[in-house]
Amino acid sequence: MRVWIASVGLMVAFVFCDPAPVAKAADMAPFRVGVYKNPPKIDYAENASPTGFFPELLKVIAADIGFEYESVPCKWADCLQLLQNGEIDIMPDVAWTLEREELFRFGRETALHSWSSIYTAPGLTVGRLADLAGKEVAVLRDSVQHRRLAELQRERELGFSIRSTTSHRETFELLDRGDVQVGIVNQYFGYATESDYSVQRTPIVFRPSRLFFAYSPNVPTDLITAMDSTVAQLKSDPNSVYYHLKAEWISPSTEQVLPLWAYWAGGCMLAALFLFLGLSQYLRVVVQNRTSDLTAALHQAEAANHAKTRFLAIMSHELRTPLNAIIGFADLMHHLGPQQLGHDRMREYCQDIKNSGALLLEIINDVLDFGRLEEGTAVIETKIESVDATIAQALETINPLASAKSIDVIVNVTENAEGYYSSGAMRQCLINILSNAVKFSPSGSTVSISAENNDGRLILEVRDQGIGIEADLLPKLGNAFMRGSSPLVTSSEGAGLGLAITKRLLELQGGSLNISSIPGEGTAVVLTVPQKSNGLTSSEA
């Protein structure tokens, strides 16, 4: 089967892939690229080449595609105006918004995820957005942070004033001199330069965003598609120059991009989806019926549960290979031009196939993880870890979901908080809990994360302002396939394995999971693990 898939992929690539973008780009005049001062993502100096993550990434892309470009230094707001007027062709480091999509063209491939931090003068306490009342806040003019701050000012009537700046550096300078009480900058600039100024970072994470290359309306579609393809290819290889640049300029990346495989029929993917979900539902009913007879049927129930786990694991392995092909080829077709695809509606169908396939792959991966945990074959390597780094890695996955719903994520970690756990396992636990918090919280609300050491334990708490959980379901949470009964929960995607996996992973690390909730007000989830070694070895886990 894999040989057949690879053969189909090669034939389709030969038929559909058009090398024309390289030739067309090479024949055109150099493209004009806007650069502004926002280190370490992008920066420039007089009579010197631009530096930072985006300029270095653009060099790699231009060399791969075969086009020339020249840099045009400008201030942020001026760069956007030049791009809108067609006086520059490409602008890196642009966060997507609905308003900007009407002014510029955007690629489809995210180049980087970002969010912003709120800073204050030393000694000033700002732990939530309501604390901004009565203060003057400095923020980069015409940035997404500026727009979001203005929306908060109108919608929540918090009573603060806004001072626009031309750069993040000017924001820090105003805060350092005491001209304003609060400043907002992106986290990359903040982490790189906060020690140069008399400022202090607050626990509020503000406005998660996806960053793209933006284009003027007259840039050829072929070039945009080719740049998207190059970025996707770089991100799909963990050893590519993309991740070396992130490590050099930003931080090590935890993002993963599905590889571009080959064509697979959409009907087969949908049939596999219904088959898999039907088998899961059937096996769940069988297990529930057989375990109802208590002690007399205990042996039989355990055997059935083991058979179920083995069956799901085998089926999951067999489904994952063709499913990756379905997702990859749907993505390939989605990026084809109108002439090759034939009809605009076909692009929507391709996106539907890709999204459904990604959901099914996530469910399959959960089943595989749960199977390994149930059978005791999972190996957990524990050591003392800094909780700051673990939370930051989890937020790289959660921030795009929070950004889509305009949910603010507040992080409050006590100094030097640490725990004895597996970084990968704890990151997965946090992603499971945070994704639920974002999924079931209303747009514009707040999700908070706190961490502290207490009585020899590391205690992490995630709070949301979502729909809450019925009291009679709380004792059952953590069981496989257990889900709530509200319409929002029953209509949401997933197999109900996230909390079961989280609970088992914490138990393997000597920890526990506790959930409290008030329907209509929100939910609090507490994860605990030992602060120091509890005597377990990786083999015992």
GIVENPE-V93533 format. One record per residue. N is the residue number from 1. RES is the residue in three letters. PSI is psi as a letter, one per 40 degrees, with the letter a starting at -180 (999 if undefined). D_FIRST is the distance of its C-alpha to the first C-alpha in Angstrom with 2 decimals. Layout:
N RES PSI D_FIRST
N RES PSI D_FIRST
This chain:
1 MET d 0.00
2 ARG d 3.83
3 VAL d 5.45
4 TRP d 5.09
5 ILE d 6.22
6 ALA d 8.69
7 SER d 9.89
8 VAL d 10.66
9 GLY d 12.33
10 LEU d 14.41
11 MET d 15.52
12 VAL d 16.54
13 ALA d 18.28
14 PHE d 20.13
15 VAL d 21.26
16 PHE d 22.23
17 CYS h 23.39
18 ASP h 27.13
19 PRO e 28.95
20 ALA d 32.20
21 PRO d 32.98
22 VAL d 33.64
23 ALA d 35.92
24 LYS d 37.70
25 ALA d 38.29
26 ALA d 39.64
27 ASP e 42.12
28 MET i 43.62
29 ALA i 46.53
30 PRO h 45.80
31 PHE i 44.62
32 ARG h 47.03
33 VAL h 45.66
34 GLY h 47.78
35 VAL i 48.41
36 TYR i 50.51
37 LYS h 51.60
38 ASN g 49.23
39 PRO i 48.48
40 PRO e 46.22
41 LYS d 43.79
42 ILE i 45.89
43 ASP i 49.42
44 TYR i 51.69
45 ALA i 55.05
46 GLU h 57.64
47 ASN f 56.93
48 ALA i 53.66
49 SER i 49.96
50 PRO i 48.34
51 THR i 46.77
52 GLY i 44.39
53 PHE d 40.73
54 PHE d 40.39
55 PRO d 42.32
56 GLU d 40.32
57 LEU d 36.99
58 LEU d 38.28
59 LYS d 39.12
60 VAL d 35.52
61 ILE d 34.24
62 ALA d 36.94
63 ALA d 36.21
64 ASP d 32.48
65 ILE d 33.15
66 GLY f 36.37
67 PHE i 39.16
68 GLU i 42.62
69 TYR i 44.42
70 GLU i 47.77
71 SER i 48.73
72 VAL h 51.21
73 PRO i 52.86
74 CYS i 53.89
75 LYS i 54.51
76 TRP d 51.80
77 ALA d 53.39
78 ASP d 54.48
79 CYS d 50.96
80 LEU d 49.65
81 GLN d 52.51
82 LEU d 51.88
83 LEU d 48.22
84 GLN d 49.27
85 ASN e 51.84
86 GLY e 49.41
87 GLU e 51.51
88 ILE i 48.51
89 ASP d 44.91
90 ILE h 42.77
91 MET h 43.65
92 PRO i 41.59
93 ASP f 41.78
94 VAL h 42.18
95 ALA h 41.34
96 TRP h 40.01
97 THR i 42.35
98 LEU d 42.74
99 GLU d 46.06
100 ARG d 44.73
101 GLU d 41.88
102 GLU e 44.69
103 LEU d 46.29
104 PHE i 43.48
105 ARG i 39.90
106 PHE i 37.27
107 GLY i 33.88
108 ARG e 31.01
109 GLU h 30.06
110 THR h 32.29
111 ALA d 33.88
112 LEU i 35.58
113 HIS i 36.61
114 SER i 40.33
115 TRP i 43.08
116 SER i 46.84
117 SER i 49.41
118 ILE h 52.93
119 TYR i 55.69
120 THR i 59.37
121 ALA i 62.56
122 PRO h 63.13
123 GLY e 64.56
124 LEU h 63.41
125 THR h 61.18
126 VAL h 58.44
127 GLY e 55.97
128 ARG i 54.94
129 LEU d 55.15
130 ALA d 58.36
131 ASP e 60.08
132 LEU e 59.97
133 ALA h 62.88
134 GLY e 65.92
135 LYS i 64.18
136 GLU h 63.41
137 VAL h 59.76
138 ALA h 58.80
139 VAL i 55.43
140 LEU h 53.95
141 ARG h 55.01
142 ASP e 52.38
143 SER i 49.63
144 VAL d 47.36
145 GLN d 49.45
146 HIS d 52.57
147 ARG d 51.22
148 ARG d 50.11
149 LEU d 53.49
150 ALA d 55.32
151 GLU d 53.36
152 LEU d 54.30
153 GLN d 57.88
154 ARG d 58.00
155 GLU d 56.03
156 ARG e 57.31
157 GLU f 60.74
158 LEU e 60.62
159 GLY f 63.64
160 PHE i 62.49
161 SER i 63.00
162 ILE h 60.57
163 ARG h 61.44
164 SER i 59.11
165 THR i 58.48
166 THR e 57.14
167 SER i 55.00
168 HIS d 53.84
169 ARG d 56.33
170 GLU d 59.15
171 THR d 58.02
172 PHE d 58.40
173 GLU d 61.70
174 LEU d 63.16
175 LEU d 62.11
176 ASP d 63.51
177 ARG e 66.86
178 GLY e 67.12
179 ASP d 67.11
180 VAL i 64.38
181 GLN d 63.42
182 VAL i 59.65
183 GLY i 57.01
184 ILE h 53.30
185 VAL i 51.03
186 ASN i 47.29
187 GLN d 46.24
188 TYR d 45.33
189 PHE d 48.82
190 GLY d 50.44
191 TYR d 48.94
192 ALA d 49.74
193 THR e 53.36
194 GLU d 54.73
195 SER e 56.63
196 ASP e 58.64
197 TYR i 60.23
198 SER g 62.18
199 VAL i 59.53
200 GLN h 57.65
201 ARG h 54.15
202 THR i 53.91
203 PRO e 51.10
204 ILE h 50.17
205 VAL h 46.82
206 PHE h 47.31
207 ARG g 45.07
208 PRO i 41.46
209 SER i 40.00
210 ARG h 37.03
211 LEU h 38.14
212 PHE i 36.98
213 PHE h 38.11
214 ALA i 40.33
215 TYR i 41.29
216 SER i 44.28
217 PRO d 43.80
218 ASN e 44.17
219 VAL h 41.24
220 PRO h 38.60
221 THR d 35.47
222 ASP d 33.42
223 LEU d 34.85
224 ILE d 34.14
225 THR d 30.48
226 ALA d 30.23
227 MET d 31.97
228 ASP d 29.69
229 SER d 26.64
230 THR d 28.31
231 VAL d 29.30
232 ALA d 25.84
233 GLN d 24.38
234 LEU d 27.21
235 LYS d 26.80
236 SER e 23.08
237 ASP h 24.09
238 PRO e 26.37
239 ASN e 28.05
240 SER i 28.89
241 VAL d 32.48
242 TYR d 32.24
243 TYR d 32.41
244 HIS d 35.00
245 LEU d 37.13
246 LYS d 36.84
247 ALA d 37.93
248 GLU d 40.79
249 TRP d 42.09
250 ILE c 40.88
251 SER i 39.17
252 PRO h 35.88
253 SER i 33.16
254 THR e 31.03
255 GLU i 29.09
256 GLN i 25.31
257 VAL h 23.40
258 LEU h 19.78
259 PRO i 17.94
260 LEU h 17.16
261 TRP b 13.43
262 ALA i 12.17
263 TYR i 12.81
264 TRP i 11.63
265 ALA h 13.97
266 GLY d 16.81
267 GLY d 17.23
268 CYS d 13.94
269 MET d 15.13
270 LEU d 18.57
271 ALA d 17.53
272 ALA d 15.67
273 LEU d 18.87
274 PHE d 21.21
275 LEU d 19.41
276 PHE d 19.43
277 LEU d 23.04
278 GLY d 24.12
279 LEU d 22.94
280 SER d 24.67
281 GLN d 27.82
282 TYR d 27.88
283 LEU d 27.55
284 ARG d 30.21
285 VAL d 32.58
286 VAL d 32.05
287 VAL d 32.89
288 GLN d 35.89
289 ASN d 37.26
290 ARG d 37.01
291 THR e 38.66
292 SER e 41.61
293 ASP e 43.38
294 LEU b 44.27
295 THR d 45.29
296 ALA d 44.79
297 ALA e 41.09
298 LEU d 40.40
299 HIS d 38.60
300 GLN d 36.42
301 ALA d 35.63
302 GLU d 34.62
303 ALA d 32.31
304 ALA d 30.72
305 ASN d 30.37
306 HIS d 28.70
307 ALA d 26.29
308 LYS d 25.57
309 THR d 24.91
310 ARG d 22.57
311 PHE d 20.70
312 LEU d 20.44
313 ALA d 19.35
314 ILE d 16.49
315 MET d 15.47
316 SER d 15.94
317 HIS d 13.67
318 GLU d 10.77
319 LEU d 11.79
320 ARG d 12.50
321 THR d 9.21
322 PRO d 8.43
323 LEU d 12.24
324 ASN d 12.88
325 ALA d 11.06
326 ILE d 13.27
327 ILE d 16.31
328 GLY d 16.02
329 PHE d 15.69
330 ALA d 18.37
331 ASP d 20.53
332 LEU d 20.05
333 MET d 21.12
334 HIS d 23.92
335 HIS e 25.49
336 LEU i 25.65
337 GLY i 29.16
338 PRO d 30.72
339 GLN d 30.64
340 GLN d 26.88
341 LEU d 26.04
342 GLY d 28.64
343 HIS i 30.22
344 ASP d 31.26
345 ARG d 30.01
346 MET d 26.43
347 ARG d 26.81
348 GLU d 27.85
349 TYR d 24.86
350 CYS d 22.52
351 GLN d 24.57
352 ASP d 24.40
353 ILE d 20.59
354 LYS d 20.60
355 ASN d 23.38
356 SER d 21.90
357 GLY d 18.59
358 ALA d 20.74
359 LEU d 22.75
360 LEU d 19.91
361 LEU d 18.59
362 GLU d 22.22
363 ILE d 22.54
364 ILE d 19.45
365 ASN d 20.90
366 ASP d 24.25
367 VAL d 22.99
368 LEU d 21.51
369 ASP d 24.85
370 PHE d 26.86
371 GLY d 25.10
372 ARG d 25.89
373 LEU d 29.44
374 GLU d 29.97
375 GLU e 28.91
376 GLY f 31.02
377 THR e 28.37
378 ALA h 28.97
379 VAL h 31.15
380 ILE h 33.74
381 GLU h 35.71
382 THR i 39.02
383 LYS i 41.75
384 ILE h 44.42
385 GLU i 42.94
386 SER h 44.68
387 VAL d 43.88
388 ASP d 44.51
389 ALA d 41.43
390 THR d 39.20
391 ILE d 40.44
392 ALA d 40.02
393 GLN d 36.34
394 ALA d 35.76
395 LEU d 37.66
396 GLU d 35.36
397 THR d 32.71
398 ILE d 35.30
399 ASN d 37.49
400 PRO d 35.31
401 LEU d 35.31
402 ALA d 39.07
403 SER d 39.75
404 ALA d 38.17
405 LYS e 40.70
406 SER f 43.60
407 ILE h 43.79
408 ASP h 45.86
409 VAL h 44.69
410 ILE h 47.64
411 VAL h 47.22
412 ASN h 50.16
413 VAL h 49.75
414 THR i 52.81
415 GLU h 53.52
416 ASN f 51.69
417 ALA h 49.76
418 GLU i 47.34
419 GLY i 45.46
420 TYR g 43.88
421 TYR i 40.22
422 SER h 36.69
423 SER d 36.34
424 GLY d 32.62
425 ALA d 33.18
426 MET d 36.29
427 ARG d 34.66
428 GLN d 31.98
429 CYS d 34.86
430 LEU d 36.80
431 ILE d 33.90
432 ASN d 33.37
433 ILE d 37.12
434 LEU d 37.78
435 SER d 34.96
436 ASN d 36.51
437 ALA d 39.93
438 VAL d 38.96
439 LYS d 36.92
440 PHE e 39.87
441 SER i 42.71
442 PRO i 44.39
443 SER i 44.26
444 GLY e 47.01
445 SER a 47.42
446 THR h 47.31
447 VAL h 45.09
448 SER i 46.76
449 ILE h 45.62
450 SER i 48.24
451 ALA h 48.19
452 GLU i 51.03
453 ASN h 51.96
454 ASN h 54.20
455 ASP f 55.44
456 GLY e 52.89
457 ARG i 49.90
458 LEU h 47.80
459 ILE h 47.87
460 LEU h 45.57
461 GLU h 46.24
462 VAL h 44.33
463 ARG i 46.39
464 ASP i 45.55
465 GLN f 47.53
466 GLY a 44.95
467 ILE e 45.15
468 GLY i 45.71
469 ILE h 44.66
470 GLU i 46.54
471 ALA d 48.69
472 ASP e 47.41
473 LEU e 43.81
474 LEU d 44.71
475 PRO e 44.84
476 LYS e 41.36
477 LEU h 39.61
478 GLY e 37.27
479 ASN i 35.89
480 ALA h 32.18
481 PHE e 31.43
482 MET h 35.11
483 ARG i 35.94
484 GLY i 39.22
485 SER e 40.54
486 SER i 41.84
487 PRO d 40.36
488 LEU d 39.19
489 VAL d 37.23
490 THR d 35.74
491 SER e 34.63
492 SER i 33.02
493 GLU i 29.36
494 GLY i 28.08
495 ALA e 27.69
496 GLY f 31.00
497 LEU e 29.76
498 GLY d 31.31
499 LEU d 34.74
500 ALA d 33.48
501 ILE d 31.49
502 THR d 34.53
503 LYS d 36.96
504 ARG d 35.07
505 LEU d 34.60
506 LEU d 38.34
507 GLU d 39.33
508 LEU d 37.42
509 GLN e 39.52
510 GLY f 42.74
511 GLY a 42.92
512 SER i 43.08
513 LEU h 42.30
514 ASN h 45.09
515 ILE h 45.00
516 SER i 48.01
517 SER i 48.17
518 ILE h 50.58
519 PRO h 49.12
520 GLY e 49.76
521 GLU d 50.70
522 GLY a 47.72
523 THR i 46.08
524 ALA h 46.66
525 VAL h 44.06
526 VAL h 45.36
527 LEU h 43.15
528 THR i 45.04
529 VAL i 44.26
530 PRO i 46.72
531 GLN d 48.47
532 LYS i 48.64
533 SER h 46.90
534 ASN e 47.07
535 GLY e 46.61
536 LEU i 42.92
537 THR i 40.66
538 SER d 36.96
539 SER d 36.31
540 GLU d 38.37
541 ALA 999 36.29
